[in-house]
Amino acid sequence: MPRVIVYVTLKPTLLDAQGRTVQTALHSLGFGEAGDVRLGKIIEMNVPEGDEAGIRARVVAMCDELLANPVTESYRIEVEA
């Protein structure tokens, strides 16, 4: 059964307030080299067997309808055998 991993992140033009908070915390802990921190989410799922193009099309539909906000977020899909 193929495994799909979806990486969802805020679009680069948007301010990532959570990322900024984590960056500030890292700096205060002595990790000053951490810069331009951005947070996101990873969604993993198993899907029924099928051709990769068909699987990818279904996952794109899932992302557009539920998993990601197309106005503020971008996503990247990986299909593992």
N, C-alpha and C positions, 0 to 999 in steps of 0.2 A: 504494500500500500504506500503510495507516494506521500512524502511529508512536504508541506508547504510552510515557508517562513515568510512573514510579511513584516517589513520594517517601516514603521510610521514615524515621521518627524515633522516638526513645524517647518513651514516654508522658510527658506533662508532670509527672506525680507522681513519676517516677523520677529519681534522681540521675544526671546525665550526667558521669561521671568524665573522659571524654575532652574533653568540652566545657569542664570546669573547668580541665583542664591547658592547653588552648589559650588560654583566657581569661587564665590566669596568665602564659603566655608572651607574649601580646599586651601585657599590662600592663608586663611587664619590658622590652619593646621600645619602650615609650613610647606605646602605644595604650590609654591608660587609659579612654577612652570606651567601649571594648568591654565590654558587660555581658551577663549571662545567655546565654553562648555555649552552643549545643547543636549536636551533630554528628549527621549522618544519612547516608543513602546515596540515590543516584539510580540507578534502573534504567531503561534505555531499550531498547525493542525494536520491531521491525516485526511486524505481525500481518496475517493475510489480510483481504481486504475483507469487510465485513459491516456490519450496522447497529450503531450506537454502543452500544445497550443490550446486544446480544449480545457485543460485544467487551469491554465493561466487565464483564459477568458472568464471562467467561472469565478476565480479568485478576484479578478479585477472588478467584476460585478459586485462581489461581497464588499470589497473595499469602498467602491463608489456609493453603495447603499447603506453601509453600516460601520465598517471598521475604521474608516478615515473620513475626516471632514475635508472635502475637496477644496473648500474655500481657504482653509488655513493650514492644511497638512499635505505632505507628499508621502508617497509610499513606494517601496521597492519589493518585488516578489522574487523569492528563490524557490524553485521546485527541485526537491531531492528525490532520487530514485529509491 
